[in-house]
């Protein structure tokens, strides 16, 4: 009899790569802060604004490479909804409600701090998203102290969270529309849909059309990274119960191929390019301004209150059960980790504000709120004791 080795679980591979990538992201962010406040500061900021063809290096990273990150996000969302842990309404209930609470409350906290200041209300969505790579990276430092059910809960909440962030980027941060480019994007998507319907499973045609879709969306006025999510919805998936990461599924092949590039190159590079903030010339009035305070409070206070409150209400009303094998202290620790909003928060901050001083304040708020959430979440989980039966 031939020995068969079952393919690695998509979720296990996802958590492993996100954990390692999250730790690398922490290092990239720390390095960016060091470089931005060193004698290399001028060279660092100059390099980011060097023109490479039609866009600066920073724009190529944020609008080009990050489209691949959003393609991966879209693939993960589609897989979970079609053939994964969000494939039934029962499975979707808890992470969807928790994610909704974890987006609404931080936005309200932010507006309470900064909403009354002229021009700052645009940043309401900055603390609304969770950085799964960073959060899973902190979890990895805890080893087996975190129950598997909570790792799955965090991953699924972050995936639903990403859906909300994508919708916010498309709807709230699109200022003008080029109708012709949008029509071209719709035509390209229609072609991908037809290929899907007639059973084309080779990835090459889809990837070529996805590149053209990115260009059309870039010219349309909608943020170019949305093209990644749109393309992901049209990549064919083979539903294979019991082996959801089957090698015969085009979506899973592309997802596994993109994971290492996203985790170990694209996201750390984005972090290095966007986390650097020079404190030279920034006084206490900038550090304690309404913008950074609103972001930090939204991430640290708003996230934990929103996610934990929604989860507690679900359990109290018997809409769904709390994650199995986890006690409430451990659950609270994971809700704290949801306040790590690094990648998505910096990304949305760059869409909300263009002023250099405001962007420095955004970075301070995101870094401060995320770091506080990471440290307190780690300490709570570190001392969370043994998991109790649900």
C-alpha positions in Angstrom: 0.0 0.0 0.0 1.3 3.5 -0.9 1.7 5.8 2.1 -0.1 9.0 1.7 0.8 12.2 3.5 -2.2 14.4 4.0 -1.7 18.0 2.9 -0.9 20.5 5.7 -4.0 22.2 7.1 -4.6 25.6 5.6 -5.4 27.0 9.0 -2.3 25.5 10.7 -0.1 26.8 7.9 -1.8 30.2 8.1 -1.2 30.5 11.8 2.4 29.3 11.5 3.3 31.7 8.8 1.4 34.6 10.4 3.1 34.0 13.7 6.6 34.1 12.2 5.6 36.9 9.9 4.2 38.8 12.9 7.5 38.5 14.8 9.3 39.7 11.7 6.9 42.6 11.4 7.6 43.7 15.0 11.3 43.7 14.1 10.7 45.7 10.9 8.7 48.3 12.8 11.3 48.6 15.5 14.0 49.0 12.9 12.0 51.7 11.1 11.8 53.7 14.3 15.5 53.3 15.0 16.5 54.4 11.5 14.0 57.3 11.5 15.7 58.7 14.6 19.3 58.0 13.6 21.8 59.7 11.3 20.3 57.6 8.5 16.9 59.4 8.9 17.3 61.8 5.9 18.3 58.9 3.6 15.4 56.8 4.8 12.8 59.4 4.1 14.4 60.4 0.8 14.5 56.9 -0.4 10.7 56.4 0.2 9.9 59.4 -2.0 12.2 58.5 -4.9 10.2 58.3 -8.1 10.2 54.9 -9.7 8.3 55.4 -13.0 4.9 57.0 -12.4 4.9 56.6 -8.6 7.2 57.0 -5.6 8.8 54.0 -4.0 6.4 54.4 -1.0 3.4 54.4 -3.4 4.6 51.3 -5.1 4.8 49.6 -1.7 1.4 50.9 -0.5 -0.6 50.7 -3.8 1.3 47.9 -5.6 2.7 45.3 -3.3 -0.1 45.8 -0.8 -2.6 44.8 -3.5 -1.0 41.3 -3.3 -1.5 41.4 0.5 -5.2 42.3 -0.1 -5.4 39.5 -2.7 -4.3 37.1 0.0 -6.8 38.6 2.4 -9.6 38.1 -0.2 -8.5 34.5 -0.8 -8.6 33.8 3.0 -12.0 35.3 3.3 -13.4 33.3 0.3 -11.9 30.1 1.6 -13.3 30.5 5.0 -16.7 31.4 3.7 -16.9 28.6 1.1 -14.9 25.8 2.6 -13.7 26.7 6.0 -14.6 27.9 9.5 -17.1 30.5 8.3 -19.0 28.2 5.9 -22.2 28.1 8.0 -24.3 30.9 9.6 -23.7 29.3 13.0 -19.9 29.5 12.5 -20.2 33.1 11.3 -22.3 34.4 14.2 -19.7 34.8 17.0 -16.8 36.2 14.9 -19.2 38.5 12.9 -20.8 40.0 16.1 -17.5 40.3 17.9 -15.8 41.9 14.9 -18.8 44.4 14.5 -18.4 45.4 18.2 -14.6 45.6 17.7 -15.0 48.1 14.8 -17.9 50.2 16.1 -16.7 50.9 19.6 -13.1 52.0 18.6 -14.6 54.4 16.0 -16.8 55.9 18.7 -13.9 56.2 21.2 -11.8 57.9 18.5 -14.6 60.4 17.6 -15.0 61.2 21.3 -11.3 62.2 21.5 -10.8 63.7 18.0 -14.1 64.0 16.2 -14.7 67.7 17.2 -11.4 68.9 15.9 -11.5 70.3 12.3 -10.6 67.7 9.7 -9.8 64.8 12.1 -13.2 63.0 11.9 -11.9 61.4 8.6 -9.7 59.2 10.8 -12.6 57.4 12.5 -11.7 54.1 10.9 -8.0 54.0 11.8 -8.5 52.0 15.1 -11.2 49.8 13.7 -9.0 47.0 12.2 -6.9 44.2 13.8 -3.5 43.3 12.6 -3.7 39.5 12.5 0.1 39.0 11.8 1.1 41.1 14.8 -1.5 39.5 17.1 -0.7 36.0 16.1 3.0 36.8 16.5 2.4 37.8 20.1 0.4 34.6 20.6 3.4 32.6 19.3 5.5 34.0 22.1 3.1 32.4 24.6 3.4 28.9 23.1 0.7 26.5 24.4 -0.7 28.9 27.0 -3.4 30.0 24.6 -6.1 27.4 23.8 -6.4 26.5 20.2 -10.1 27.7 20.2 -8.9 31.2 21.0 -6.3 31.2 18.2 -9.1 30.2 15.8 -11.4 32.8 17.4 -8.8 35.6 16.9 -8.1 34.5 13.3 -11.7 34.4 12.3 -12.5 37.7 14.0 -9.6 39.3 12.2 -10.8 37.8 8.8 -14.3 39.3 9.3 -12.6 42.5 10.6 -10.6 42.6 7.3 -13.9 42.4 5.3 -15.1 45.5 7.2 -11.8 47.3 6.6 -12.0 46.6 2.9 -15.5 47.9 2.7 -14.5 51.1 4.6 -11.6 51.7 2.3 -13.8 51.3 -0.8 -16.7 53.4 0.5 -15.2 56.0 2.9 -11.9 56.8 1.2 -12.9 57.1 -2.5 -13.2 60.7 -3.5 -13.6 60.7 -7.3 -14.5 58.1 -9.9 -13.3 57.6 -13.4 -16.3 56.0 -15.1 -14.3 54.6 -18.1 -11.7 53.0 -15.9 -14.4 51.6 -13.7 -16.2 50.1 -16.8 -12.8 48.5 -17.8 -12.5 47.0 -14.4 -16.1 45.6 -14.6 -15.3 44.1 -18.0 -12.1 42.4 -16.7 -14.1 41.0 -13.8 -16.7 39.8 -16.2 -14.1 38.0 -18.2 -12.7 36.3 -15.0 -16.2 35.3 -14.1 -16.8 33.6 -17.5 -13.4 31.8 -17.2 -14.6 30.6 -13.8 -17.9 29.4 -15.0 -16.5 27.5 -18.0 -14.2 25.6 -15.7 -10.8 27.2 -16.4 -8.5 26.2 -13.5 -5.1 27.3 -14.7 -4.0 30.3 -12.6 -2.0 32.1 -15.3 -5.1 33.7 -17.1 -6.6 34.8 -13.8 -3.3 36.4 -12.6 -2.9 38.3 -15.9 -6.4 39.6 -15.7 -5.9 40.5 -12.0 -2.9 42.6 -13.0 -5.0 44.4 -15.6 -7.8 44.8 -13.0 -5.3 46.4 -10.6 -4.4 49.0 -13.3 -8.0 49.7 -14.1 -8.9 50.2 -10.4 -5.9 52.4 -9.9 -7.0 54.7 -12.7 -10.7 54.6 -11.5 -10.2 56.5 -8.3 -11.0 53.6 -6.0 -7.9 52.6 -4.0 -5.9 50.1 -6.1 -5.6 47.5 -3.3 -9.3 46.8 -3.6 -8.4 45.1 -6.9 -6.7 42.4 -4.9 -9.9 41.5 -3.0 -12.1 41.8 -6.2 -9.8 39.4 -8.0 -9.8 36.9 -5.1 -13.5 36.5 -5.3 -13.2 35.2 -8.9 -10.4 32.7 -8.3 -11.9 29.2 -8.6 -12.1 27.1 -5.5 -12.5 23.3 -5.4 -14.6 22.4 -2.3 -13.0 19.3 -0.8 -14.6 18.3 2.5 -12.0 16.8 4.8 -9.2 18.3 2.8 -10.0 22.0 2.4 -6.4 22.8 1.3 -6.4 20.3 -1.5 -3.7 20.8 -4.1 -6.3 20.5 -6.9 -8.0 23.8 -5.8 -6.7 26.8 -7.7 -7.5 29.2 -4.8 -5.6 27.1 -2.3 -2.6 26.8 -4.6 -2.5 30.6 -5.0 -3.1 31.2 -1.3 -0.2 28.8 -0.2 2.0 30.4 -2.9 1.3 34.0 -1.7 1.6 33.3 2.1 5.4 33.3 2.4 5.7 36.4 0.2 3.1 38.3 2.2 4.3 37.2 5.6 8.1 37.5 5.1 8.4 40.2 2.5 5.4 42.4 1.7 4.0 43.1 5.2 7.4 43.6 6.9 8.5 45.9 4.0 5.2 47.9 4.4 5.9 48.1 8.2 9.4 49.3 7.6 8.3 51.9 5.1 5.4 53.2 7.1 6.3 52.9 10.8 9.2 55.2 10.8 8.5 58.5 12.6 11.2 61.0 13.6 10.6 62.6 17.0 12.9 65.5 16.1 10.6 68.6 16.2 7.7 66.7 17.7 6.9 68.2 21.1 4.6 67.0 23.8 1.8 68.8 22.2 2.0 66.4 19.2 2.4 63.3 21.4 -0.7 64.2 23.4 -2.7 65.7 20.6 -6.3 64.6 20.0 -5.4 62.5 16.9 -2.8 60.1 18.5 -4.8 60.0 21.8 -8.0 59.1 19.9 -6.2 56.4 17.9 -4.4 54.9 20.9 -7.6 55.0 23.0 -9.6 53.5 20.2 -7.2 50.6 19.8 -6.5 49.9 23.5 -9.8 50.7 25.1 -12.3 50.6 22.2 -11.2 47.2 20.9 -11.3 45.3 24.2 -14.6 46.8 25.2 -16.2 46.2 21.7 -15.0 42.6 21.2 -15.3 41.4 24.8 -18.7 43.2 25.2 -20.1 41.6 22.0 -18.8 38.2 23.0 -20.2 38.4 26.5 -23.5 39.5 25.2 -23.6 36.6 22.7 -22.9 34.1 25.5 -25.3 35.8 27.9 -28.2 35.7 25.4 -27.2 32.2 24.3 -26.7 33.2 20.7 -23.5 31.1 20.7 -21.1 29.5 23.2 -17.8 31.0 24.3 -14.7 29.5 22.8 -14.2 26.0 24.2 -11.5 25.2 26.8 -10.9 28.9 27.5 -11.6 30.8 30.7 -12.8 34.5 30.7 -9.3 35.8 31.7 -7.8 34.2 28.6 -10.7 35.5 26.5 -10.1 39.0 27.8 -6.4 38.6 26.9 -7.2 37.8 23.3 -9.7 40.7 23.2 -6.8 42.9 24.2 -4.7 41.5 21.4 -7.5 42.6 19.0 -6.3 46.1 19.8 -3.1 45.6 17.8 -4.1 47.5 14.6 -0.7 48.0 13.1 -0.8 47.2 9.3 -4.4 48.1 8.5 -4.4 51.1 10.9 -1.3 52.6 9.3 -2.8 51.9 5.8 -6.1 53.6 6.6 -4.3 56.4 8.3 -2.4 57.1 5.0 -5.7 57.3 3.2 -7.3 59.6 5.7 -4.5 62.1 6.0 -1.8 63.5 3.7 -0.3 66.2 6.0 3.1 65.1 7.2 2.6 66.2 10.8 -0.8 64.5 11.0 0.7 61.3 9.6 3.4 61.4 12.3 0.7 61.7 14.9 -1.2 58.8 13.2 2.0 56.6 13.5 2.4 57.6 17.2 -1.2 56.7 18.0 -1.1 53.4 16.1 2.3 52.4 17.6 1.3 53.4 21.1 -2.1 51.8 21.1 -0.9 48.6 19.4 2.1 48.3 21.7 0.0 48.8 24.8 -2.5 46.3 23.6 0.3 43.8 22.8 2.0 44.1 26.2 -1.1 44.1 28.4 -2.6 41.2 26.3 0.6 39.2 26.6 0.7 39.7 30.4 -3.0 38.8 30.8 -2.5 35.6 28.8 0.8 34.8 30.4 -0.9 34.8 33.8 -4.2 33.4 32.5 -3.9 30.1 34.3 -5.2 26.8 33.0 -8.0 26.7 30.5 -11.4 25.7 32.0 -14.1 23.7 30.4 -16.5 25.9 28.4 
